Amino acid sequence: MRLKRFAPLLAAAGLIATSVPLLTATQASAAPAADHLRQKPAWHRCSPELPASYECATLKVPLDYRRPDGRTIDLAISRIKSENPAKRHGAMLLNPGGPGGSGLDLPLLMSEMMPKDVRESYDLIGFDPRGVGASSPITCGLTDTEQNFNRPYRPETFGSDVTWARTVADKCREKAGSVLPYITTRNTARDMDTIRAVLGERKLSYLGYSYGTYLGAVYSQMFPDRTDRFVLDSGVDPQRIWRGMIQVWATEAEPAFARWTQWAAQRSAEYGLGDTPQAVSETFWGLVARADKEPFEFEGMKVDGDMIRSARATFFYPAQATPLVVALKAAAEGRPLPSGSDPKALKGLLSGGAAAEPASDNGTAVFWAVACGDTGSWPRYAEQYERDAVKDKARYPLYGDFASNIKPCAFWDRPVEAATPMHKKANVLTVQNEWDSQTPLVSGQGLHKALGGSRMVLAAGGEGHGVYLFDAASCANAPVNAYLTTGRLPAQDVTCQNPPAASAERRESAAPSKRLPLPSAPGRF
């Protein structure tokens, strides 16, 4: 305990490595009063091509909140003010997920999509989290290949997987080592509170998707008295950060796959994959085995069984997965694609949209900074990852080895803080689709359970990552709108049934509809 008391002084003197955990989760929840809390944003029009109401500014925030008068970084923020001061409730901060997602343009999108009553209640505030986009962005100098962590386990390639993980960690340390320890969820939550303070708001309202749900949950625990109306959409389970959140992609792909086999079997006359779920499953795994033995060409890609399995997110959308499997089966057998197929859309489903991702590694660098820097629970030995990958490939054959294989966090410096305990009551609203590939239902339920006092709105039958405003027909929109306009949580949890028009029946050939900029790659939250 005495060492912890003097640790900041010893670290500043160079007597303790900064990679040693110096803070407990309850320390440094808020920064002392300092210049960064007294600054005034210099608002200006973001761009001549964009509406004058869309304003931008740049704040200076401490890199290390333990030293509020030390080194600073930029924090880019934006806003569109309420046009009805009489109905204005306060400021609502917006986050699209990630970690590593840019949120600077969210006020523009939300102002067009929110109902008038909700829109008039808030000044909409966007921001690029620290390290992202216009907020002192970081890079690790990673190649496109090094950015891909969708790596299956095979005994003969595990050594190269270890080399990849170590290389990513080393390159990040070399390029951004002085900043990486402070690109964390807790520090981003402190940045959020700085935004609240400089805006002159007593409390902060918030809408966060995916990773943004964890960010919002952390803020609610660090600053409970400043937490106003919070909507946490598509929830990250705080007990699973962050290896467990990757592994949940494997465990929850199995029930999604089983649901898909039933869907395809019911439509066997149309798709010809089998007239029972068991027959459909055998067709799929036969295709995987065939591709492993003899990879085949599909729209300019060489497809093997691992690539087919890596499309695990697609099976949460049966109306997309079925045409994809039919097309892959035809290609493997040397037959033309079925009439009416959209080759570009099918290729995007198989590759996870990777071709559309920007070449910059900024999002990937921030992803690893947060995933590795938020928690010290990552195993430190390669052998543990190998054992887990072998075990989980057998238990969860669609994606288990991908999820448990080694990651750069095995070689990352130790976090400077412990993860945030979820012990304080949080009167927030969590929102969830039943069939969400990135933050599956069990994860959303874990977030709801962790936040005592929260309520959950579950869209039964809802498919896709992102609920509120992602689908105009979603049954979850109404209770969210009611909460945001009144501030009153539902008396109890709400489970509503999505209408057929909001189901995947209408998404037969396109990728999951995405009007809001959630990070859409299969390896993001």
C-alpha positions in Angstrom: 0.0 0.0 0.0 2.9 2.4 0.8 4.3 1.7 -2.7 1.0 2.5 -4.4 0.9 5.8 -2.4 4.3 7.0 -3.7 4.1 5.2 -7.1 3.4 8.3 -9.2 6.4 10.1 -7.7 8.7 7.1 -8.2 7.4 6.7 -11.8 8.1 10.3 -12.6 11.6 9.9 -11.2 12.1 6.8 -13.5 12.3 4.4 -10.5 9.2 2.4 -11.6 8.5 1.3 -15.1 5.3 2.9 -16.4 4.0 -0.5 -17.5 3.6 -1.5 -13.8 -0.1 -1.1 -12.7 0.0 2.1 -10.6 -3.7 2.9 -10.1 -6.6 0.8 -8.8 -9.9 1.1 -10.5 -11.2 3.5 -7.9 -8.3 5.9 -8.1 -8.1 8.9 -10.3 -11.8 8.8 -11.2 -11.8 12.5 -11.9 -9.0 14.9 -12.6 -8.4 17.9 -10.2 -9.5 21.3 -11.4 -7.1 22.3 -14.0 -6.8 24.4 -17.2 -8.4 21.7 -19.3 -11.6 22.1 -17.4 -11.7 25.8 -17.8 -11.1 26.1 -21.5 -13.8 27.4 -23.8 -14.4 25.7 -27.2 -13.6 27.9 -30.2 -16.6 26.7 -32.3 -16.4 27.2 -36.0 -18.2 25.8 -39.1 -16.9 22.3 -39.7 -16.8 22.7 -43.5 -18.2 25.1 -46.1 -19.9 22.1 -47.8 -21.8 21.1 -44.6 -24.6 23.0 -42.8 -23.6 26.0 -40.8 -25.3 24.5 -37.8 -22.7 21.7 -37.7 -19.9 23.2 -35.7 -16.4 21.9 -34.7 -13.8 22.7 -32.1 -10.7 21.2 -30.6 -10.0 20.8 -26.9 -6.8 20.1 -25.1 -6.9 17.2 -22.6 -4.3 15.6 -20.4 -2.6 12.6 -21.9 -2.3 11.3 -18.3 -5.0 12.5 -16.0 -2.7 11.8 -13.0 -0.7 14.7 -14.3 -3.4 17.2 -15.5 -0.9 20.0 -16.0 1.5 17.7 -18.1 1.5 16.7 -21.7 -1.8 17.3 -23.6 -3.4 15.8 -26.7 -6.1 17.1 -29.0 -9.7 16.1 -28.6 -11.9 16.9 -31.7 -15.5 17.6 -30.9 -18.6 18.7 -32.9 -22.1 19.8 -32.2 -25.5 20.6 -33.6 -27.5 22.6 -31.1 -31.2 22.1 -30.3 -33.3 24.4 -32.4 -35.9 24.7 -29.7 -34.4 26.1 -26.5 -37.8 25.8 -24.7 -37.6 22.0 -25.1 -33.9 21.6 -24.7 -33.0 19.2 -21.9 -29.2 19.2 -22.1 -26.3 17.8 -24.2 -26.1 14.3 -25.6 -22.7 12.8 -26.4 -22.6 10.2 -29.2 -20.3 7.3 -29.8 -20.5 4.7 -32.7 -18.3 1.9 -31.2 -15.0 0.5 -32.0 -12.8 0.8 -30.2 -11.3 3.1 -32.8 -14.5 4.4 -34.4 -14.8 8.1 -35.3 -17.9 9.9 -34.0 -17.3 13.4 -35.2 -20.0 13.3 -37.8 -22.6 11.6 -35.7 -24.5 14.8 -34.9 -25.2 15.2 -38.7 -26.6 11.7 -39.0 -28.6 11.7 -35.8 -30.1 15.1 -36.4 -31.7 13.7 -39.6 -32.8 10.4 -38.1 -34.0 11.2 -34.6 -37.7 12.0 -34.1 -38.4 15.7 -33.7 -39.2 15.5 -30.0 -36.0 13.7 -29.2 -33.9 15.9 -31.5 -35.2 19.1 -29.9 -34.3 17.9 -26.4 -30.6 17.9 -26.9 -27.5 19.6 -28.3 -26.0 16.6 -30.2 -22.3 16.3 -29.4 -19.9 14.2 -31.5 -16.3 13.5 -30.8 -13.3 11.4 -32.0 -12.1 9.5 -29.0 -8.5 10.0 -28.0 -6.1 8.5 -30.5 -8.8 8.4 -33.2 -9.2 10.4 -36.4 -8.8 14.1 -35.6 -8.0 13.5 -31.9 -4.2 13.1 -31.9 -4.4 9.9 -34.0 -2.0 7.1 -33.4 -0.5 4.5 -35.8 1.4 1.3 -35.4 2.6 1.3 -39.0 0.9 -2.0 -39.7 0.5 -3.5 -43.1 -2.9 -4.7 -44.3 -1.9 -8.3 -43.5 -0.8 -7.3 -40.0 -4.1 -5.7 -39.3 -6.0 -8.9 -39.9 -6.4 -10.9 -36.7 -9.0 -13.4 -38.2 -6.4 -16.2 -37.9 -7.5 -19.9 -37.6 -5.5 -22.3 -35.5 -3.4 -24.9 -37.3 -0.4 -26.6 -35.6 1.8 -25.9 -38.6 1.0 -22.1 -38.6 0.8 -21.4 -34.9 4.5 -20.3 -34.8 3.8 -17.7 -37.5 0.7 -16.6 -35.5 2.9 -16.0 -32.5 5.3 -14.0 -34.6 2.5 -11.9 -36.0 1.1 -11.1 -32.5 4.6 -10.2 -31.2 5.3 -8.1 -34.3 2.1 -6.1 -33.9 2.8 -5.4 -30.2 6.4 -4.4 -31.0 5.5 -2.1 -33.8 2.8 -0.4 -31.7 5.3 0.1 -28.9 7.9 1.5 -31.3 5.5 3.9 -33.1 3.3 5.1 -30.2 4.8 3.7 -27.0 4.6 7.0 -25.1 0.9 7.4 -25.8 -0.4 3.8 -25.9 -0.7 3.3 -22.1 -3.2 6.2 -22.0 -5.5 5.2 -24.9 -7.9 3.4 -22.6 -11.7 3.4 -21.9 -11.2 5.0 -18.5 -9.3 7.9 -20.0 -11.8 8.3 -22.7 -14.5 8.5 -20.0 -12.5 11.2 -18.4 -12.4 13.0 -21.7 -16.2 12.7 -21.8 -16.4 14.4 -18.5 -14.0 17.2 -19.7 -16.4 17.7 -22.6 -19.3 18.0 -20.2 -17.4 20.5 -18.0 -16.3 22.8 -20.9 -19.9 22.8 -22.3 -21.1 24.0 -18.9 -23.4 21.0 -18.3 -24.1 19.7 -14.9 -24.9 16.3 -16.3 -24.3 14.4 -19.5 -26.7 12.4 -21.6 -25.3 9.8 -23.9 -26.1 7.4 -26.8 -23.4 4.7 -27.4 -23.4 1.7 -29.6 -21.4 -1.5 -29.2 -18.0 -0.6 -27.7 -19.7 2.7 -26.8 -21.9 0.8 -24.4 -18.9 -0.2 -22.3 -17.6 3.3 -22.5 -20.9 4.6 -21.3 -21.0 2.0 -18.5 -17.5 3.0 -17.3 -18.6 6.7 -17.3 -21.6 5.8 -15.2 -19.4 4.2 -12.6 -16.7 6.8 -12.6 -19.1 9.8 -12.6 -22.4 8.5 -11.3 -23.6 12.0 -10.2 -23.0 13.4 -13.7 -24.8 10.6 -15.6 -28.1 11.7 -17.0 -30.1 9.9 -19.7 -27.9 7.1 -21.1 -28.9 4.7 -23.9 -26.4 1.7 -24.3 -27.3 0.0 -27.5 -25.9 -3.5 -28.4 -24.1 -4.2 -25.2 -20.6 -5.3 -24.3 -20.5 -7.4 -21.1 -18.0 -5.8 -18.7 -17.2 -9.2 -17.3 -15.9 -10.3 -20.7 -13.5 -7.5 -21.6 -11.8 -8.1 -23.9 -10.7 -11.6 -24.7 -14.0 -12.9 -23.6 -15.8 -10.5 -26.0 -13.9 -12.1 -28.9 -14.5 -15.6 -27.6 -18.3 -14.9 -27.4 -18.3 -14.6 -31.1 -17.5 -18.3 -31.2 -19.9 -19.5 -28.5 -22.8 -17.6 -29.9 -22.1 -18.4 -33.5 -23.2 -22.0 -32.7 -26.9 -21.2 -31.9 -27.0 -18.8 -34.8 -25.7 -21.6 -37.1 -28.3 -24.0 -35.8 -31.0 -21.4 -36.4 -29.7 -21.0 -40.0 -29.9 -24.7 -40.7 -33.5 -24.7 -39.7 -34.2 -21.7 -41.9 -32.5 -23.2 -44.9 -34.1 -26.6 -44.4 -37.6 -25.0 -44.4 -36.7 -23.5 -47.8 -35.0 -26.6 -49.3 -37.1 -26.5 -52.4 -35.7 -23.0 -53.2 -32.1 -23.5 -52.1 -31.4 -27.2 -52.2 -29.1 -27.4 -49.2 -31.1 -30.2 -47.5 -34.6 -30.7 -46.2 -33.7 -31.1 -42.5 -31.4 -29.0 -40.3 -29.0 -32.0 -40.0 -28.9 -32.3 -43.8 -28.1 -28.6 -44.2 -25.4 -28.9 -41.6 -23.8 -31.8 -43.4 -23.9 -29.9 -46.7 -22.1 -27.0 -45.1 -19.4 -29.0 -43.4 -19.0 -31.1 -46.5 -18.3 -27.9 -48.4 -15.8 -26.8 -45.7 -14.0 -30.1 -45.9 -13.9 -30.0 -49.7 -12.5 -26.5 -49.7 -9.8 -27.5 -47.2 -8.8 -30.3 -49.4 -8.9 -28.4 -52.6 -9.4 -24.6 -52.4 -11.5 -23.1 -55.2 -11.8 -19.7 -57.0 -14.7 -17.5 -56.0 -14.9 -14.0 -57.5 -11.2 -13.6 -57.7 -10.5 -15.1 -54.2 -9.0 -18.4 -53.4 -11.5 -20.0 -50.9 -10.6 -22.6 -48.4 -12.5 -24.0 -45.4 -11.1 -21.5 -43.0 -12.3 -18.6 -45.1 -15.8 -20.1 -45.2 -15.8 -20.6 -41.4 -14.5 -17.0 -40.9 -17.8 -15.7 -42.3 -19.5 -16.7 -39.0 -21.2 -13.3 -38.6 -23.2 -13.9 -41.7 -25.1 -16.9 -40.1 -26.9 -14.4 -37.8 -28.7 -13.4 -41.0 -30.1 -16.6 -42.5 -31.5 -14.8 -45.6 -27.9 -13.7 -46.4 -26.1 -16.8 -45.3 -28.2 -19.2 -47.5 -27.5 -17.6 -50.9 -23.8 -17.4 -49.9 -23.5 -21.1 -49.2 -25.4 -21.9 -52.3 -23.0 -19.8 -54.4 -19.9 -21.2 -52.7 -21.2 -24.8 -53.3 -21.7 -24.0 -57.0 -18.2 -22.5 -57.3 -16.7 -25.5 -55.6 -18.4 -27.8 -58.0 -17.4 -25.8 -61.0 -21.0 -24.6 -61.8 -22.0 -21.0 -62.5 -23.6 -18.9 -59.8 -27.4 -19.2 -59.5 -29.4 -16.9 -61.6 -30.0 -13.6 -59.8 -27.0 -13.7 -57.6 -25.1 -10.5 -56.8 -21.4 -11.6 -56.9 -20.2 -8.3 -55.4 -22.5 -8.6 -52.4 -21.7 -12.3 -51.9 -18.0 -11.6 -52.0 -18.5 -8.9 -49.4 -20.2 -11.3 -47.1 -17.4 -13.8 -47.4 -14.6 -11.3 -46.9 -16.4 -9.4 -44.2 -16.2 -6.2 -46.2 -12.5 -6.1 -45.7 -11.9 -4.7 -49.2 -13.9 -1.6 -48.2 -11.8 -0.9 -45.1 -9.4 2.1 -45.3 -5.7 1.4 -45.6 -4.9 3.4 -42.5 -4.2 1.3 -39.4 -5.5 4.1 -37.0 -8.6 2.1 -36.1 -6.7 -1.1 -35.6 -4.0 0.7 -33.5 -6.7 2.1 -31.2 -8.5 -1.2 -31.0 -5.4 -3.0 -29.7 -4.5 -0.1 -27.4 -7.9 -0.3 -25.7 -8.3 -4.1 -25.8 -4.9 -4.7 -24.4 -4.7 -1.6 -22.1 -8.1 -1.9 -20.4 -7.4 -5.1 -18.6 -4.5 -7.2 -17.4 -6.5 -10.5 -17.8 -4.9 -11.5 -21.1 -2.8 -14.7 -20.8 0.9 -14.0 -21.1 2.1 -17.4 -22.5 1.7 -18.6 -26.1 1.0 -22.1 -24.9 -2.2 -21.0 -23.2 -3.6 -19.6 -26.4 -2.7 -22.8 -28.3 -4.4 -25.0 -25.7 -7.5 -22.9 -25.8 -7.6 -22.7 -29.6 -7.4 -26.5 -29.9 -10.1 -27.0 -27.2 -12.4 -24.4 -28.6 -12.0 -25.5 -32.2 -13.6 -28.8 -31.1 -16.3 -27.2 -28.9 -17.2 -24.4 -31.3 -16.2 -25.6 -34.7 -17.4 -22.6 -36.7 -15.2 -20.0 -35.1 -13.7 -21.3 -31.8 -10.1 -21.5 -32.9 -10.2 -18.0 -34.5 -11.5 -16.5 -31.3 -9.1 -18.2 -28.9 -5.9 -18.0 -31.0 -3.1 -15.7 -29.9 -3.5 -11.9 -30.0 -1.0 -9.0 -29.6 -2.2 -8.5 -26.1 -0.1 -11.4 -25.0 3.0 -9.2 -25.6 1.5 -5.8 -24.6 2.9 -3.8 -21.7 0.9 -4.2 -18.5 -2.0 -1.7 -18.1 -1.5 1.3 -15.9 -5.0 0.9 -14.3 -7.2 -2.0 -13.3 -10.6 -2.4 -15.1 -13.6 -0.5 -13.8 -15.7 -2.5 -11.3 -19.5 -2.2 -11.9 -20.7 -1.7 -8.4 -22.7 1.5 -8.5 -26.3 1.9 -9.4 -26.9 3.1 -13.0 -30.3 4.2 -14.1 -29.6 3.6 -17.8 -31.4 2.0 -20.7 -29.8 -1.0 -22.5 -31.1 -2.0 -25.9 -30.5 -5.3 -27.7 -31.4 -7.3 -30.8 -31.9 -11.0 -30.2 -29.6 -12.0 -33.1 -26.6 -9.7 -33.0 -23.4 -11.1 -34.4 -20.9 -8.6 -32.8 -22.4 -8.2 -29.3 -24.6 -11.2 -29.0 -27.6 -11.4 -26.7 -25.7 -13.1 -23.9 -23.3 -10.1 -23.9 -26.1 -7.6 -23.8 -27.7 -9.4 -20.9 -24.4 -9.4 -19.1 -24.2 -5.6 -19.4 -27.8 -5.2 -18.1 -27.0 -7.5 -15.2 -23.8 -5.7 -14.4 -25.5 -2.3 -14.2 -27.8 -2.4 -11.2 -30.8 -0.1 -11.8 -30.7 -0.5 -15.6 -33.6 -1.5 -17.8 -33.3 -3.6 -20.9 -35.3 -3.3 -24.2 -35.0 -6.5 -26.2 -36.2 -6.7 -29.8 -37.2 -10.4 -30.0 -36.4 -11.7 -33.5 -34.3 -8.6 -34.2 -31.3 -9.2 -36.4 -28.2 -7.0 -36.8 -25.7 -5.1 -34.9 -27.2 -1.8 -33.7 -30.9 -1.3 -32.9 -32.1 2.2 -32.2 -32.5 4.1 -35.5 -30.9 1.4 -37.5 -34.3 0.1 -38.6 -37.2 2.4 -38.7 -39.5 -0.6 -38.1 -37.8 -1.9 -35.0 -40.1 -2.3 -32.0 -37.3 -1.0 -29.8 -37.4 2.5 -31.2 -40.6 3.6 -29.3 -39.4 2.8 -25.7 -36.0 4.4 -26.4 -37.7 7.6 -27.7 -40.0 7.7 -24.7 -37.0 7.4 -22.3 -35.0 10.1 -24.2 -37.9 12.6 -24.2 -39.1 12.0 -20.6 -36.1 10.6 -18.7 -38.3 7.9 -17.2 -37.1 4.3 -17.5 -39.6 1.6 -18.2 -41.1 0.2 -15.0 -39.6 -3.1 -15.9 -37.6 -4.7 -18.7 -39.3 -4.7 -22.1 -39.4 -7.5 -24.6 -41.1 -6.6 -27.9 -41.5 -8.6 -31.1 -40.1 -7.2 -34.3 -42.6 -7.2 -37.1 -41.8 -9.4 -40.1 -40.8 -6.3 -42.2 -38.0 -5.7 -39.8 -36.6 -9.2 -40.1 -33.9 -10.6 -42.4 -36.5 -11.8 -44.9 -36.0 -8.4 -46.7 -32.2 -8.7 -46.6 -31.8 -11.4 -49.1 -28.7 -10.3 -51.1 -27.3 -7.2 -49.5 -25.0 -6.9 -46.5 -26.7 -6.0 -43.2 -28.3 -2.6 -43.6 -26.2 0.0 -41.9 -27.2 3.6 -42.0 -25.1 4.6 -39.0 -21.3 4.2 -39.0 -20.8 1.4 -36.6 -17.5 -0.3 -37.2 -18.8 -3.1 -39.5 -15.8 -5.4 -39.8 -16.3 -8.8 -38.1 -13.4 -8.0 -35.8 -15.0 -4.8 -34.2 -17.5 -3.8 -31.6 
